[in-house]
Amino acid sequence: MKNERGWAVGWWCVLALAAAVLLSACGKNDPQAQLEAAVQKLQDNLEAKDTSAVIDQLDAGFQAQDGMDQDAARKTMTLMFLRYANVKVIAVTRKSSIDPTAPQSGLTQAQVLVTGAQGLIPERAAPYEVRMEWRYVSDDWKLTRLTWE
């Protein structure tokens, strides 16, 4: 009886581990899951104030509003993170999708609140509407364009 019970517990552990591996493998090959993971990684990197990690997620041809390129983004983040330690970026809503006609192109639309900037960013009761365009490059999603209102 003791050996049968130990075998059953071991079997269930192996099944659970196999299911976890299969589920994680499915997520790694699913472009939608990869895009959502890239968006979460970007948010995590911004909250951690990790400029180099954010820059690694930007496409070489990255462009943001008002002509900001990758170098301008690096300088702006460095200044913001050094000067305003309490800046928080909070995604109120977030939806990502992949273009069915161009599966290497993704889009994320979000409502974002920015707090703690002490006058650098105007205090607003309403969130910013943010649009992020992504491109799948070398097994990774890269942010190519960022706009907000």
C-alpha positions in Angstrom: 0.0 0.0 0.0 2.8 2.4 0.9 4.6 1.9 -2.4 1.3 2.3 -4.4 0.6 5.6 -2.7 4.1 6.9 -3.3 4.0 5.8 -6.9 0.6 7.6 -7.4 1.9 10.8 -5.8 5.1 10.6 -8.0 3.0 10.0 -11.1 0.8 13.1 -10.4 3.9 15.2 -9.9 5.3 14.0 -13.2 2.0 14.8 -14.9 1.7 18.2 -13.4 5.3 19.0 -14.4 4.7 17.8 -17.9 1.5 19.9 -18.2 3.4 23.0 -16.9 6.2 22.4 -19.5 3.7 21.9 -22.3 1.7 25.0 -21.3 4.8 27.2 -21.1 6.1 25.8 -24.5 2.7 26.8 -26.1 3.0 30.3 -24.7 6.6 30.7 -26.1 5.4 29.8 -29.6 2.2 31.8 -29.5 2.9 35.3 -31.1 0.0 36.8 -29.1 1.3 35.6 -25.8 4.8 36.8 -26.8 3.5 40.2 -27.7 1.6 40.5 -24.4 4.8 39.4 -22.5 6.8 42.1 -24.4 4.3 44.7 -23.3 4.4 43.5 -19.7 8.2 43.5 -19.8 8.2 47.1 -21.1 6.0 48.1 -18.2 8.2 46.2 -15.7 11.3 47.8 -17.1 9.8 51.3 -16.9 8.7 50.7 -13.3 12.2 49.4 -12.5 13.6 52.6 -14.1 15.9 50.4 -16.2 16.8 52.6 -19.2 19.0 50.1 -20.9 16.4 47.3 -20.7 13.8 49.6 -22.2 16.2 50.7 -25.0 16.8 47.0 -25.7 13.1 46.7 -26.4 13.1 49.5 -29.0 13.4 48.9 -32.7 16.4 50.5 -34.4 14.0 52.8 -36.3 11.9 53.6 -33.2 9.9 56.9 -33.4 7.7 58.6 -30.8 5.7 61.7 -30.9 7.4 65.0 -31.8 10.2 63.1 -33.7 11.7 61.4 -30.6 14.1 58.6 -31.7 15.9 55.9 -29.7 18.7 58.3 -28.5 16.2 61.0 -27.5 14.2 58.3 -25.6 17.4 57.2 -23.7 18.2 60.8 -22.7 14.6 61.6 -21.6 14.4 58.4 -19.5 17.7 58.9 -17.9 16.8 62.5 -16.9 13.3 61.4 -15.7 14.6 58.5 -13.7 17.4 60.5 -12.0 15.4 63.6 -11.3 12.0 62.1 -10.3 12.4 58.9 -8.3 8.7 58.6 -7.6 7.3 58.6 -11.2 4.9 55.7 -11.6 3.3 54.5 -14.9 0.1 52.7 -14.3 -1.7 50.9 -17.1 -5.4 51.3 -16.4 -6.4 49.2 -19.5 -4.3 47.5 -22.1 -5.2 45.5 -25.2 -2.7 44.0 -27.6 -3.4 42.4 -31.0 -1.5 41.1 -34.0 -2.4 42.2 -37.5 -3.9 39.2 -39.3 -2.6 40.4 -42.7 0.9 41.1 -41.4 1.7 38.7 -38.5 5.0 40.4 -37.8 3.1 43.6 -36.8 1.4 44.1 -33.4 -0.5 46.9 -31.8 -1.1 47.8 -28.1 -3.6 50.4 -27.0 -3.7 51.4 -23.4 -4.9 54.0 -21.0 -2.0 55.1 -18.8 -1.8 57.2 -15.6 1.4 59.0 -14.8 1.9 60.1 -11.2 4.7 61.6 -9.0 6.3 63.8 -11.6 6.0 66.9 -9.5 5.1 69.3 -12.2 7.2 67.8 -15.0 4.1 66.1 -16.4 0.8 67.9 -16.0 -1.4 66.4 -13.4 -4.5 64.9 -15.1 -7.5 63.2 -13.8 -8.0 61.3 -17.1 -5.4 58.8 -18.3 -3.3 59.2 -21.4 -4.4 57.2 -24.5 -1.3 55.4 -25.6 -0.7 53.6 -28.9 2.3 51.3 -29.3 3.2 49.7 -32.7 5.4 46.6 -32.5 7.4 44.6 -35.0 8.5 41.0 -34.7 12.3 40.9 -35.2 14.6 37.9 -34.6 12.2 36.0 -32.3 11.4 39.2 -30.3 8.8 42.0 -30.4 10.4 45.5 -30.7 8.6 48.7 -30.2 8.7 50.7 -33.4 6.3 53.6 -32.8 4.8 55.3 -29.7 2.1 57.9 -29.7 -0.2 59.4 -26.9 -2.8 62.0 -26.4 
